[in-house]
Amino acid sequence: METRKNILILSDTSDTLALAPVGFSDGEKTPPEEFLLIRYGDNDYTKGEERGKFAFGETDADEIIADFSQRGKDIVFDYEHQTLKGTEAPASGWIRSIAKGADGLVAKVDWTERAKKFLQGREYRYHSPVLHFKSGRPYRLHSVALTNHPALHGYPALVADDNKSNKQEDTMNEHLKKIAAMLGVTVVALADGKEDEKATAVAVEAKVKALSDDGKGLQDLLSLHDCKTAEELTLKIKGMVPATEKQQLEEKLSGIEAEKAVAKAFSDGKLIEAQREWAVALAKKDLKAFSDYAEKAPKVAPGPAATVPAGTPPKSEATLAMSDNEKGIFQKLGLTDEQINKIKEGK
């Protein structure tokens, strides 16, 4: 970068920074009557091995417009900054007005016939303004040049292939419509019946975000239930036992286990008939506590006869037999047929 009397001059070849591109309005490559001269925001550039940037905002645009109005004359558009070199510098056009646009400073230009031919023939493709700076901010537009050595980043070429650009834009629109259709998004229409590409893109973006949020929610649900897929979670849910039914099954199993423990204690001679009701209640409430008691209790009954309570029918009558429905419930709890048979037999 070189500074001459507060003039910022940047370029790969002629010490000038080639800035924004001149765009064409139709497939015949007609040079535009107005174009974006300098865009708002940070403008990055590369000059030789040096990289840098300068900021440009609406206040800077106001300064340049005020200076242009005060001078009261058109600004020259030359070739390769010949105006700065003190040699013959024919104009390629004249900037007759500048104004603030949505994206930056916009210039209106009258091209010479020679410049029109250069642009239409793609012999020149970029433009480069010369800016005066004060306290690090641009305040005056000195001149603008046609050049083929742009230093600024992020600007398209001056002379674009309009037929190709239009075709790419059409293709892009078709892609957008296909994506909208796949997502179930209706293409937004304007009042004149034309398709509103921007509004449709916003609707597609919102749909994608909603799907993303739903996907995160599903992933959290899968993680909660230790499942990897929705199908795995579905199967797991189908195999779940309702809470009330599960509690009833657990109580029934607890009762069976308690009866088994009490029966064993009677068989071992550790209980007498008067203790039956107490023993069953304790075993149902705290099976471990009852088992510890039965293990340490002295033998109080004389023999095996005391282990068979009066009125207890033989096992052949299958007093612990279970219905198919009960058996199905135990299977839901993960019990094998062998375990179920042992429960039926009171073992």
C-alpha positions, 0 to 999 in steps of 0.5 A: 500500500502506498499513501500519497498526500492522504490518497489511498492507492492500492493495486497489483500493478499500478498502485490502485485498488480495483474495487467493485465490479460493473454489472451488465443488465442483459444478455447483450452485455450492455454496460450499466448506467449505474453500479455499486462503486464501494460497498458498506462494511470491511473491504479486504484487499491484497496488494502484492504480498500485503493484505489489508482492509478499510472500513466504509459506512454510510457516514463515509458515503455522506462525506463523499457525496457532499464533496462531490456536490461541492465540487460541482463537476463530473468525476472522470472514469479513465483507463488504468489510472492514467489520470494519476500519471501525468500523461495523456489520460483519455476518459472511458466515461464520466460519473455524473452522480453518486448516491447511497444505495442499500449495499453501498455507494452507487455511481451513475456513469456515461460511457464513451463509445470506445469504453463500451466496446472494450466492456462488451468485448471483455477487454476490460472487466473491473473498476478501481476508484481512487479515494482520499482519506482523512483520519483513516476514513475515506471522504473524497472520490478523486477518479475511477479507472477501468482495470484488469487487476482487481485487488479487492476480495469478494467482488464478481467480475465487471464483465459477467457472462449474462447468459450463463449467469441467468441460466445459473440463476434459473437453475438455482431457482429450480433447485430451491423449488425442488427443495421446497417441494421435498420439505412440503413448503409452498412456494410464495407468490407475489401480488403480480403472480410471480414467485417470491424467491426470497420469501420462499427461501426464508420459509425453507430455512424455517422448515429446516430449522424446525426439522433440526429441532425435532431431530434433536428432541428425538435424539434426546428421547432415544438417549433417555431410553438407551436406544439408537433408532426410533424403531428400537424405541418403538419395540421397547415401548410395545414391550413395556408393562403399564405402571399399575399392572407392573406394581400388581405383578411385583406384589404378586411375585413378592407374595409368592416369594414370601410364601415360599420362604415361610413354607421352607421355614416350616419345613426346617422346623423353625416355625410353629402354626401360631407364627404363620400370620406373623411370618407371612406378613414379615416376609412380604414386607422384608424378605431378607429380614425374614430369611435372616430370622429363619436362618438363625432361629432355633428349631422349635417343631419336632419334625417334617409333620409340622411343616405341612399346615393343616388343610393344605392340599397336596401339590398335585391339586396345583393350588399355585397353578396360573392362568395363561394370562398370568403366565403371559404377565410373568413372561413380560417380566422376563421370566423363563418357563423354568422359573415360572414352573418353579414359582408354581411348584413353590420351590 
